[in-house]
Amino acid sequence: MIDYCGDAIIEFKDHTVYEGLFSFCNAQPPLQSFIPGTASVIILDSNTVMFHLRADSINFDTALQFDINCFILENIFPSIHLSGQTVNDTGWYSHGNYIMGNTGLIAINFGYPDCLNNTRFEGLSK
């Protein structure tokens, strides 16, 4: 039997740096969208990762912990979802080899003061 989730999680853990954009909700003047930044992955254990999120242009620097969850769709397609420490902390990973040579796409939604449910990082691994 093929372990689709096991293989997908191993692939996810191989990507340790993502470059992308942050978007914060409108509650923080001025509107802060499309801010360049990075997410560095730290593997804590077999089912837990920590993302170190940085956007130097706005002095944003934080770390968030997520549990890795994998679901099999249509009997063969692994889907990796991330669940954080609060209901506002969620995310997902997608294999993205077709996107200009990049090998993975990460999207992370997370709570932030005055902006609990509309803060997001989305990035591509290199």
DAJORA-V211236 format. One record per residue. N is the residue number from 1. RES is the residue in one small letter. PSI is psi in radians with two decimals (999 if undefined). NEAR is the number of other ideal C-beta (glycine too) atoms within 8 Angstrom. D_FIRST is the distance of its C-alpha to the first C-alpha in Angstrom with 1 decimal. Layout:
# DAJORA-V211236
N & RES & PSI & NEAR & D_FIRST
N & RES & PSI & NEAR & D_FIRST
This chain:
# DAJORA-V211236
1 & m & 2.39 & 2 & 0.0
2 & i & 2.34 & 5 & 3.8
3 & d & 1.43 & 6 & 6.5
4 & y & -0.73 & 10 & 9.1
5 & c & -0.75 & 10 & 11.7
6 & g & -0.80 & 7 & 11.7
7 & d & -0.71 & 10 & 12.3
8 & a & -0.70 & 12 & 14.9
9 & i & -0.70 & 12 & 16.6
10 & i & -0.78 & 8 & 17.0
11 & e & -0.80 & 10 & 18.5
12 & f & -0.76 & 11 & 20.8
13 & k & -0.32 & 9 & 22.0
14 & d & -0.33 & 6 & 23.0
15 & h & 2.05 & 12 & 25.6
16 & t & -0.20 & 6 & 28.6
17 & v & 2.28 & 10 & 31.5
18 & y & 2.38 & 14 & 32.0
19 & e & 2.33 & 9 & 35.3
20 & g & -2.61 & 13 & 36.3
21 & l & 2.49 & 11 & 38.7
22 & f & 2.59 & 14 & 39.7
23 & s & 2.25 & 11 & 41.3
24 & f & 2.68 & 13 & 43.2
25 & c & 2.99 & 10 & 44.7
26 & n & -0.12 & 5 & 48.3
27 & a & -0.25 & 7 & 49.4
28 & q & 1.76 & 10 & 50.0
29 & p & 2.55 & 3 & 52.9
30 & p & 2.99 & 4 & 52.8
31 & l & 2.22 & 7 & 49.7
32 & q & 1.64 & 9 & 47.1
33 & s & 2.70 & 7 & 44.5
34 & f & 0.75 & 5 & 42.9
35 & i & 2.13 & 13 & 43.6
36 & p & 2.50 & 9 & 41.9
37 & g & -3.07 & 15 & 39.9
38 & t & 2.74 & 10 & 36.9
39 & a & 2.08 & 15 & 34.0
40 & s & 2.38 & 10 & 32.9
41 & v & 2.31 & 12 & 29.7
42 & i & 2.09 & 9 & 29.8
43 & i & 2.04 & 7 & 26.6
44 & l & -0.73 & 7 & 27.8
45 & d & -2.96 & 5 & 24.7
46 & s & -0.42 & 3 & 20.9
47 & n & 0.15 & 5 & 21.4
48 & t & 2.35 & 11 & 25.0
49 & v & 2.75 & 12 & 26.8
50 & m & 2.36 & 11 & 30.5
51 & f & 2.20 & 13 & 32.0
52 & h & 1.91 & 10 & 35.5
53 & l & 2.27 & 16 & 37.1
54 & r & 2.40 & 10 & 40.3
55 & a & 1.69 & 12 & 42.8
56 & d & -0.56 & 6 & 45.8
57 & s & -0.39 & 6 & 48.1
58 & i & 0.25 & 7 & 48.3
59 & n & 0.70 & 6 & 47.8
60 & f & 2.24 & 10 & 44.6
61 & d & 2.00 & 7 & 42.4
62 & t & 2.85 & 6 & 40.0
63 & a & 2.39 & 8 & 36.7
64 & l & 2.47 & 12 & 34.2
65 & q & 2.40 & 10 & 31.2
66 & f & 2.55 & 14 & 28.0
67 & d & 2.50 & 9 & 24.9
68 & i & 2.21 & 11 & 21.6
69 & n & 2.37 & 8 & 19.7
70 & c & 2.35 & 11 & 16.6
71 & f & 2.54 & 8 & 15.9
72 & i & 2.15 & 11 & 13.5
73 & l & 2.41 & 7 & 15.9
74 & e & 0.63 & 5 & 15.5
75 & n & -0.19 & 5 & 11.8
76 & i & -0.19 & 6 & 11.0
77 & f & 1.97 & 8 & 14.1
78 & p & 2.46 & 12 & 14.3
79 & s & 2.03 & 9 & 17.9
80 & i & 2.13 & 13 & 19.5
81 & h & 2.63 & 10 & 22.5
82 & l & 2.30 & 14 & 25.0
83 & s & 2.26 & 8 & 27.2
84 & g & -2.83 & 13 & 30.4
85 & q & -0.24 & 5 & 33.0
86 & t & 2.94 & 6 & 34.9
87 & v & -0.35 & 4 & 34.1
88 & n & -0.22 & 10 & 35.5
89 & d & 1.79 & 14 & 33.0
90 & t & 2.92 & 11 & 29.9
91 & g & -3.14 & 12 & 28.0
92 & w & 2.78 & 10 & 25.1
93 & y & 2.48 & 10 & 23.5
94 & s & 2.37 & 7 & 22.7
95 & h & 2.27 & 9 & 21.7
96 & g & 0.67 & 11 & 25.0
97 & n & -0.42 & 7 & 25.1
98 & y & -0.15 & 3 & 27.2
99 & i & 1.62 & 8 & 30.0
100 & m & 0.72 & 3 & 32.5
101 & g & -0.02 & 5 & 30.4
102 & n & 2.74 & 11 & 29.2
103 & t & -0.03 & 9 & 25.7
104 & g & 2.63 & 14 & 25.3
105 & l & 2.30 & 13 & 27.2
106 & i & 2.46 & 16 & 27.9
107 & a & 2.23 & 9 & 30.0
108 & i & 2.15 & 16 & 31.4
109 & n & 2.40 & 11 & 33.9
110 & f & 2.67 & 12 & 35.9
111 & g & 2.59 & 9 & 39.1
112 & y & 2.50 & 8 & 42.3
113 & p & 2.36 & 3 & 45.8
114 & d & 0.17 & 7 & 47.6
115 & c & 1.05 & 12 & 44.4
116 & l & -0.47 & 8 & 41.8
117 & n & 0.20 & 8 & 39.4
118 & n & 0.36 & 11 & 40.1
119 & t & 2.38 & 13 & 39.5
120 & r & 2.54 & 10 & 36.7
121 & f & 2.36 & 15 & 35.4
122 & e & 2.22 & 9 & 33.4
123 & g & 2.89 & 13 & 32.6
124 & l & 2.47 & 12 & 30.9
125 & s & 2.75 & 13 & 29.6
126 & k & 999 & 6 & 31.0
